[in-house]
Amino acid sequence: MIKVLIVDDELLVRITLRTLLDWEKYGYTICGECSDGEQAMGLIPKLHPDIVITDVKMEHVNGDELVRFIDKNYPEIGTIVISSYDDYQYVRDTMKHNALDYLIKNDLTGEVLLEALKRGSGKLNLGLDTLKNESDRKAICKQFVWQLLGGLYHGREEQLKLKLKLIRLDMGTAQVLPILVSFGRMEEMCERKAFSHTVINGSTADSSAVCNGSKCERKALPHTVINGSNGSRSVENHVQEKLMTDASICTMLEHIIVENHQGLAVSIEDNLILILVSFDGVVSRKTVSEDVQRLVQRSEFCLYKYLQQKANFHVGRICALQEIDQSYLELYERRKSMFLEEEGNGISSKAVKEYNNGQGISLKDEQSILLAVKNKEEEKLQYLLNTIFETIRREEIPRAGCAQLFNELVILSFSICKKYGIDYRNIYDKSTGIMEYVGNIERFRDCKAFMIGLYGSILEVLIKREADKSYSKPVRSMIAYVHNHFRESISLGEIARSLNMNSSYISKLFKDEVGVGFVEYLNEVRLEHAKELMDLKNRKLKELIEESGFYSYQYFFSLFKKKYNMTPKEYMEHLM
């Protein structure tokens, strides 16, 4: 059993970590728990853990200090850092001291944790002089890249060259270009029906491509069918597929790089791969630019053709390899500000802004969305969501400034589904948790399309449910008309003419099928809408009466009191 020590000052987090996995099933055992780094430093010599999972922010001795302590005194122990913050500075500082991985608490699932543990377990006993296979080399290359990003080789050119020799990495160090490759969820790629094997110069990986020299060719090889929609795969299988996918992409990218240059590709975060390409000996900027363009285009083509994976490529600036940390930091930060960039328009968010001053969705917008869903107003719902995203575009709010809004839109969709008894799996069917999925959408247009699609799916279920009731087609048309036009003056005669039917006949038909008369049903819809507007607490009674389709206060007063056993004014005072 691999022994794991958990260090976090929050009891709830420690309990969550304990219950995320069936630890012993996967070969791990929790040997102890600590509430701060100081306590952990005292227990490590007694417990002899193989892996320490630690929070960053803690009282007394924090996670940064604990990682440094372990790196200095117990280098054989692996550390996995968890934090509430997606902060590059934390990542750089901890990885500089040989942390195995860095996980965000909000994104933490059993799958994510097991994946990190498996990666960590594979690295614990790897020596620089015992590169037994390609996976060992990949693991050490990844650790080497994190050391570079931590600034470990500043002013240490000889040590850098020695390290390159030890890990058998043949690349120049004078002119190196970082390129970040970001993906959607790689899990979605793992779930495709046909996920075949890649043969790359005789070695097997996971795509149906053969990369040889300058060409990638399709091979007819046996398929491994992976069903990702029924939730039947084990966590272990899912993690294995994810690791294989990372390796496949990195291997493919490296083969493309070495067609004309030297370099490497490593997975540094979920859905994020760093390419380092050496341009030593290339003097012309134009040549570099053209080579990079060819590299990116070729990579995009191969990734999509052979792995059905789309990617965004973010190109940094050339610098010496030992100074790559600064170039990478600039690139990493620039990537985070690319949310609003569309092809050709050059919009870029420079100022740090938050949607609605960080308050997320406004109460007015939330209530309006709820009303639109309730009344099954498709156009109104789409208009409301378009307005929200137009505000983001107009005010040039960056991706980070929309995090609270997007979280609340997802939570609101949960709430709506619960209220109407909708199985959320009918709305969102991906294996990746929806919060994590949304958090990884980089582009404005993709996020907008996802949210509109999400709420559109909810409305589609509600509309279909209404249609599936045993109502005749004329009655379904009447109900739909009421929900879309209740704010306007509606007459039964007008609806009858639009249906080419007799008004007396459809009046009787409606009452027989729905159980109440047409006018009574219309008033019910209007009253419910008025009551919803009252709940907002910031509307004048006269305004909301008119907005609900009533044109007589006395008539509204009478209906409201009869239905709710209190006057409108009493109801509004009750809300106060």
C-alpha positions, 0 to 999 in steps of 0.5 A: 500500500502507498501511504498518504498523509493529508494536511489541511486546516479545514476538517470538511476538506479532510473528510471530503478527501477521505471519502472521495475514493475507496483508497485501499481498492486502488492501492493507497492507505491514509496513514494520518491527518494533520491540521497544519504544516507544523504538525505534519513536519512532526509526524512525517518522520514517524509515519513515513508517508509516500505521498503528502497531500497538502493545502497551500494556505494554513496557519502556523506553517503553510503548504509552501513551507511544508513542500520546501521542508519535504523537498529538502529533508525527505526528497523521496516523499511526493507532494500533491498541493491543493488550493482554492486558488488557480494561481500561477505563482502558487503553482510555480513556487510549489512545482519548483520544489518538486511537488508532483501536482497542483489541484484546485479544490473546486474542481476536485473529484475522485477521478481528478484525485486518483489521476494525480495519485497515479501520476505521483506514484509513477514518479516517486522512484524514478532516478535520472540515470534509470530511464527504463521506458518512454513513460519514465522519460515523459515523467522526468521531462515534465518534472524538468519543465516545472523546474524550468518554470520555477526558475531553477536554472537561472544563471546555471547554464552548465547544470542545465546542459548536464540535466538535458544530457541526463534526461536524453533531451537533445535541444538547443538552449539559446533560442527557445519558443514556448507554445501553450496548447489548450483543449476543451475537455479531453475526457470528451475525446476519450468517450468517442465511439471509435477510439483507436490505436496510434502507431508512431515509428513502431510504438503503440499509443492511442490514435488511429494515426501512423506518424512517420517522418513528415507524414501522418497516415491513417491505419485500419486498426482494431477499435476499442469502443468506450461507452462514456454515456452510461456512466458504467466505466470505473474511475480507474479505467477513466483515469487510464484513458485520460493519461493515455490521451495526454501521452498520445497528444504529446507524442504526436506533437513531439513528432511534428516538432522534430520534423524540422526542429528540436523540442518537447511537449509535456502536459502541465495541467488538465487540458493544457500542454506546453511545447518548447521549440528550439530555434537555435541557429535560425537568424531570420524572424520571418523564418521563425514566424513561417516555421511556427505557422506551419507547426501550428497548422500541422498540429491542428490538422493532425490533432483533429484528423487523428484524435478528433480534438480541437485546440487553441495555440498560444505562442509566446516569445523566444528566449534562452531556455533557462529564462523560459519561466518569464516568457511562460508567465507572460504567455500564461497571463495573456492566455487568461485574457483571451476570453473576448478575443474573436477572430479578426476583431482584436478585442482584448480585456486589459482592465480587471473587471467583474460582471455585476461587480462580482455579484454574479447574476442580478436578482432581476435577471434571475427572476426574469429567466425563471419567469421565461422558463415558467411561461415557456417563452423561448424567445424571451429566454434567449433574449435575456441570455443574449443581453447578459453576454452582450454586457460582457462583450460591451464592458470587455469583462475578462473570463475571470470576471465572469466566473461568479456569473457562470457558476450562478447560471449553472446553479440556477439551471440545477434549481430549475430542473429540481423545481420542475422534476427534470432529470439533469442528465437529460440536460447535460450528459457529459462525464465531466462535472458541469462546473469543471466543464464550464470552467474550461471553456476559454472562448466567449462565443463557446461559453455563450453558445453553451449557456443558451444551449443549456437553458434551451434544453431545459425549455425543450423538455418542458415544452415537450412535457406539455405537448405529451399531455393528453391535450388535443392540438387546438388546446395545445396551441391555445395554451402556447398562445396564452403563455406567449401573449398573456401580457397583451389583450387576448380574446377567445374569438381572436384565437378561434379565428387563428385556428379556423375554428368556432369560438364556442367549440374551442371554449368547450374543448378547452374546459373539457381537457384542461379542467378550467375555462379559457378566461380562468386559465388566462387569469391564473397565468397573469396572476402568477406572473404578477405575484412573481414580479411582486417577489422582486420587491422593487416594482410599483404595483401599477407597473406590474399589474399592466405588465401582467396583462391586467388593465383594470386595478379593481379586476386584478384586486378582486382576482388576487384577493380571491386566489390568495386570501389577501389584497395585493398591498397586504401581500407586498407588505408581507414580503417586507 
